[in-house]
Amino acid sequence: MSDLTIGVDVGGTKILGGVVDATGKIIQISRRDTPKAGGDFLTDAIAEVIKELASVHPVTRAGISAAGFVSNDRKTMLATPNISGWNGINLQAALQARTGLSVIIENDANSAAWAEAKHGAGIGHAEMMMLTIGTGIGGGIIIAGKLHRGAFGTAAEFGHLRVVPDGHLCGCGARGCFEQYASGNALVRHAKEAINAAPDASHNLLQRGDGTVAGLTGKHITEAARDGDSVALAAFNTTGQWLGAGIASLAVLLDPSIVVIGGGVIDAGEILLAPTRVALERYMPFLGKHPMPEVVAAQLGNDAGLVGVADLARS
């Protein structure tokens, strides 16, 4: 039997599918735009990607990586905040009927974590934690070499740990969530606060956008920080302080040997990781007694979700 499987990563703008071998190598890719209408339109587009790839390669299994809550049996999308028409849908049944292949569904951060554990930064670590830092914060947990999904399939929603009582309002409806202080959106807010505190020092950073605070993006902040801009570096330092403090609490709970940081914000590399490690050491309970996990950047980038879910479909 072929060891090739198909992984499909469903994003906000694109559906990216790939045929992946047992080593994590992507053999061929197929892409479609993500239908804004969601629902059956999105399911049909995913099926088209799978069928295109399956027509060329000997595959019998496919995995779908998508943002949202996925049932523990990997069949149903329980909740998809950013995709209309998918809440409560048995996506496995819908796609199996359309493609004739065996299909599993997995949360995108779980898929990325599994890819890093098997083929990336987490190789050799049976106890691993991954945080995906983008617009919000997602996560994945590897325990004894296995992906931990929890009783209902929704484990590792690290971004919604409450870290500040009555803090900033989060999209989940709660206040003070971790992702309000350590995500890509939080980085932009920290930069805007730094600009307000030191407007005379902010000219260089603002000119990377449209000259206004409202036009500032995470990409602009990263570029400025790489060039040594003090305001941009201050924003990353604040974000790293929050991230390290959160990881310290999670490390006490899960005791990983390594923490892998992925997502768009990790493009900044050590600009983010260095203050994160400093804060982790500062806030780690039982400092000097509790072993410190490594904190490293993810290695697989945007391919992680596709590669991870393809491997999960194989097992």
C-alpha positions as CSV (number, residue, x, y, z in Angstrom):
1,M,0.0,0.0,0.0
2,S,1.3,3.5,-0.8
3,D,2.6,5.6,2.0
4,L,1.3,8.8,0.3
5,T,-1.5,10.7,1.8
6,I,-3.2,14.1,1.1
7,G,-3.1,17.0,3.5
8,V,-5.4,20.0,3.0
9,D,-4.8,23.2,4.9
10,V,-7.9,25.5,4.9
11,G,-7.1,29.1,5.4
12,G,-9.0,32.4,5.2
13,T,-7.9,33.1,1.6
14,K,-6.7,29.8,0.2
15,I,-7.2,26.1,0.3
16,L,-3.8,24.4,-0.1
17,G,-3.6,20.7,-0.7
18,G,-0.6,18.5,-1.0
19,V,0.5,14.9,-1.5
20,V,2.9,14.1,1.3
21,D,5.1,11.0,1.8
22,A,6.1,9.4,5.1
23,T,9.2,11.6,5.5
24,G,7.0,14.8,5.4
25,K,8.1,15.7,1.9
26,I,5.4,17.4,-0.3
27,I,5.3,15.7,-3.7
28,Q,2.6,17.9,-5.4
29,I,0.4,20.7,-4.4
30,S,-3.0,22.0,-5.5
31,R,-4.6,25.3,-4.6
32,R,-8.0,26.9,-4.7
33,D,-9.3,30.3,-3.4
34,T,-11.4,29.9,-0.2
35,P,-15.1,30.6,-1.0
36,K,-16.3,33.4,1.2
37,A,-19.7,31.8,1.4
38,G,-18.3,28.8,3.3
39,G,-20.6,25.9,3.8
40,D,-21.1,23.5,0.9
41,F,-19.2,25.8,-1.4
42,L,-16.1,25.4,0.8
43,T,-16.6,21.6,1.2
44,D,-16.9,21.3,-2.6
45,A,-13.7,23.3,-3.2
46,I,-11.8,21.0,-0.8
47,A,-13.2,18.0,-2.5
48,E,-11.9,19.3,-5.9
49,V,-8.4,19.7,-4.5
50,I,-8.4,16.2,-3.1
51,K,-9.8,14.6,-6.3
52,E,-7.2,16.5,-8.4
53,L,-4.3,15.2,-6.4
54,A,-5.8,11.7,-6.1
55,S,-6.2,11.4,-9.9
56,V,-2.4,11.6,-10.2
57,H,-1.1,9.7,-7.1
58,P,-2.1,6.4,-5.4
59,V,-3.7,7.7,-2.3
60,T,-6.6,6.4,-0.2
61,R,-6.5,8.8,2.8
62,A,-6.7,12.5,3.3
63,G,-6.6,14.9,6.2
64,I,-8.2,18.4,6.5
65,S,-6.6,21.0,8.7
66,A,-8.9,23.9,9.7
67,A,-9.3,26.5,12.4
68,G,-12.0,25.8,14.9
69,F,-13.1,23.1,17.4
70,V,-13.0,19.6,16.0
71,S,-14.7,16.6,17.7
72,N,-12.4,14.1,19.3
73,D,-13.3,11.4,16.8
74,R,-12.0,13.8,14.1
75,K,-15.3,13.8,12.2
76,T,-17.2,17.0,13.0
77,M,-16.5,20.7,13.0
78,L,-18.0,21.7,16.3
79,A,-17.5,25.4,15.9
80,T,-15.8,27.5,13.2
81,P,-15.8,31.2,14.3
82,N,-14.4,32.4,11.0
83,I,-16.1,30.0,8.5
84,S,-19.8,30.3,7.8
85,G,-22.0,27.3,7.4
86,W,-19.7,24.7,9.0
87,N,-20.7,24.7,12.6
88,G,-21.8,21.2,13.7
89,I,-21.1,19.7,10.2
90,N,-19.9,16.1,9.9
91,L,-17.2,17.2,7.5
92,Q,-15.7,13.7,7.4
93,A,-18.9,12.2,6.0
94,A,-19.4,15.0,3.5
95,L,-15.9,14.7,2.1
96,Q,-15.8,10.9,2.0
97,A,-19.0,11.0,0.0
98,R,-17.5,13.5,-2.5
99,T,-14.1,11.9,-2.9
100,G,-14.3,8.2,-2.1
101,L,-11.3,8.5,0.2
102,S,-10.9,7.9,3.9
103,V,-10.9,11.4,5.6
104,I,-10.0,12.8,9.0
105,I,-10.5,16.4,10.3
106,E,-8.0,18.2,12.6
107,N,-7.6,21.6,14.2
108,D,-5.0,23.6,12.4
109,A,-2.8,24.3,15.4
110,N,-2.8,20.6,16.3
111,S,-1.8,19.7,12.8
112,A,1.1,22.1,12.9
113,A,2.2,20.8,16.3
114,W,2.2,17.3,15.0
115,A,4.2,18.3,11.9
116,E,6.8,20.0,14.1
117,A,7.0,17.0,16.4
118,K,7.4,14.5,13.6
119,H,9.4,16.4,11.0
120,G,10.5,19.7,12.4
121,A,11.8,21.5,15.5
122,G,10.3,18.9,18.0
123,I,12.1,15.8,16.6
124,G,13.4,13.7,19.5
125,H,11.0,15.3,22.1
126,A,8.2,13.1,23.4
127,E,6.9,16.0,25.5
128,M,6.4,19.1,23.4
129,M,4.2,22.2,23.4
130,M,3.6,24.4,20.4
131,L,2.2,27.9,20.3
132,T,1.1,29.4,17.0
133,I,1.3,33.2,17.2
134,G,-0.7,34.9,14.6
135,T,-3.8,37.1,14.8
136,G,-4.5,35.1,17.9
137,I,-2.8,32.3,19.7
138,G,-3.4,28.6,19.0
139,G,-1.6,25.6,20.3
140,G,-0.8,21.9,20.3
141,I,0.3,19.5,23.0
142,I,2.4,16.3,22.5
143,I,2.4,13.9,25.5
144,A,4.4,10.7,25.4
145,G,4.8,11.1,21.7
146,K,1.1,11.4,21.0
147,L,-1.1,14.4,20.1
148,H,-3.3,15.3,23.1
149,R,-6.8,16.4,22.0
150,G,-8.6,16.3,25.3
151,A,-12.0,14.7,26.2
152,F,-13.9,16.7,23.6
153,G,-11.1,17.4,21.1
154,T,-10.6,21.0,22.0
155,A,-7.4,20.9,24.2
156,A,-4.6,23.4,23.8
157,E,-6.7,26.6,23.2
158,F,-3.9,28.5,24.9
159,G,-4.9,31.8,23.6
160,H,-8.0,31.9,25.8
161,L,-6.3,31.3,29.1
162,R,-7.3,34.3,31.3
163,V,-4.2,36.1,32.3
164,V,-5.6,39.5,33.3
165,P,-8.8,39.7,35.3
166,D,-11.2,42.2,33.6
167,G,-8.5,42.9,30.9
168,H,-9.0,43.5,27.2
169,L,-12.2,42.1,25.6
170,C,-11.4,39.0,23.5
171,G,-13.3,37.8,20.5
172,C,-14.3,34.7,22.5
173,G,-16.4,36.9,24.8
174,A,-14.1,36.8,27.8
175,R,-11.8,39.5,29.1
176,G,-8.1,39.3,29.7
177,C,-7.2,36.3,27.4
178,F,-3.6,35.4,26.8
179,E,-3.9,36.3,23.1
180,Q,-4.9,39.8,23.9
181,Y,-1.4,40.4,25.2
182,A,1.0,38.0,23.3
183,S,-0.4,37.6,19.8
184,G,0.2,39.4,16.5
185,N,-2.7,41.7,17.2
186,A,-1.3,42.4,20.6
187,L,2.1,43.3,19.1
188,V,0.4,46.0,17.0
189,R,-1.4,47.3,20.0
190,H,1.8,47.4,22.1
191,A,3.5,49.3,19.2
192,K,0.7,51.8,19.1
193,E,1.0,52.3,22.9
194,A,4.7,52.8,22.5
195,I,4.2,55.4,19.8
196,N,1.7,57.3,22.0
197,A,4.3,57.2,24.8
198,A,7.2,58.4,22.6
199,P,5.8,60.2,19.5
200,D,9.0,62.0,18.7
201,A,10.8,58.6,18.3
202,S,8.2,57.0,16.2
203,H,8.7,58.7,12.8
204,N,10.7,55.9,11.3
205,L,8.2,53.2,12.3
206,L,5.2,55.2,11.1
207,Q,6.7,55.9,7.7
208,R,6.9,52.2,7.0
209,G,3.1,52.2,6.7
210,D,0.9,55.1,5.5
211,G,2.3,57.5,8.1
212,T,-0.6,56.9,10.5
213,V,-0.9,54.8,13.6
214,A,-4.0,53.2,12.1
215,G,-2.0,52.0,9.1
216,L,0.6,50.2,11.1
217,T,0.8,46.4,10.6
218,G,2.8,43.6,12.2
219,K,5.0,43.3,9.1
220,H,5.9,47.0,9.4
221,I,6.9,46.5,13.1
222,T,9.0,43.4,12.3
223,E,10.8,45.2,9.5
224,A,11.5,48.2,11.7
225,A,12.7,46.0,14.6
226,R,15.1,44.2,12.3
227,D,16.6,47.6,11.5
228,G,17.0,48.4,15.2
229,D,14.0,50.8,15.6
230,S,13.7,51.4,19.3
231,V,9.9,51.7,19.3
232,A,9.4,48.5,17.3
233,L,11.9,46.7,19.6
234,A,9.9,47.9,22.6
235,A,6.7,46.4,21.2
236,F,8.4,43.1,20.7
237,N,9.9,43.2,24.2
238,T,6.5,43.7,25.7
239,T,5.0,40.9,23.6
240,G,7.8,38.6,24.6
241,Q,7.4,39.5,28.2
242,W,3.8,38.4,28.1
243,L,4.6,35.3,26.0
244,G,7.3,34.2,28.4
245,A,5.1,34.7,31.4
246,G,2.4,32.6,29.8
247,I,4.8,29.8,28.8
248,A,6.1,29.7,32.4
249,S,2.6,28.9,33.7
250,L,2.0,26.4,30.9
251,A,5.3,24.7,31.6
252,V,4.3,24.1,35.2
253,L,1.1,22.4,34.0
254,L,2.5,20.4,31.1
255,D,6.2,20.1,31.8
256,P,7.4,20.0,28.2
257,S,11.1,19.6,27.3
258,I,10.6,22.0,24.4
259,V,8.3,24.8,23.4
260,V,8.0,25.5,19.7
261,I,6.8,28.9,18.6
262,G,5.2,29.1,15.1
263,G,2.8,31.4,13.3
264,G,3.4,34.6,11.4
265,V,5.0,36.5,14.3
266,I,7.9,34.1,14.5
267,D,9.2,35.6,11.3
268,A,10.9,38.1,13.7
269,G,13.0,35.2,15.0
270,E,15.2,36.0,18.0
271,I,13.7,39.5,18.2
272,L,10.7,37.8,19.7
273,L,12.4,34.7,21.2
274,A,15.1,36.4,23.1
275,P,12.8,38.5,25.4
276,T,10.5,35.5,25.6
277,R,13.2,33.3,27.1
278,V,14.2,36.1,29.5
279,A,10.6,36.4,30.7
280,L,10.3,32.6,31.0
281,E,13.2,32.5,33.3
282,R,12.0,35.5,35.3
283,Y,8.5,34.1,35.8
284,M,9.1,30.4,36.1
285,P,7.8,29.1,39.5
286,F,10.4,27.2,41.5
287,L,13.2,28.9,39.5
288,G,16.4,26.9,39.9
289,K,14.4,23.8,40.9
290,H,12.0,23.4,38.0
291,P,13.8,22.5,34.7
292,M,13.5,25.0,31.9
293,P,12.1,23.9,28.5
294,E,13.9,25.0,25.4
295,V,12.1,27.7,23.5
296,V,12.7,27.5,19.7
297,A,11.3,28.7,16.4
298,A,9.2,26.3,14.3
299,Q,10.9,25.0,11.2
300,L,8.1,24.1,8.7
301,G,6.5,27.5,8.3
302,N,3.3,27.6,6.3
303,D,3.6,23.9,5.3
304,A,3.2,22.7,8.8
305,G,-0.6,22.3,8.8
306,L,-0.7,20.5,5.5
307,V,2.2,18.1,6.4
308,G,0.9,17.4,9.9
309,V,-2.6,16.5,8.9
310,A,-1.4,14.4,6.1
311,D,0.7,12.4,8.6
312,L,-2.3,12.2,11.0
313,A,-4.4,10.8,8.2
314,R,-1.8,8.0,7.7
315,S,-2.1,6.8,11.3
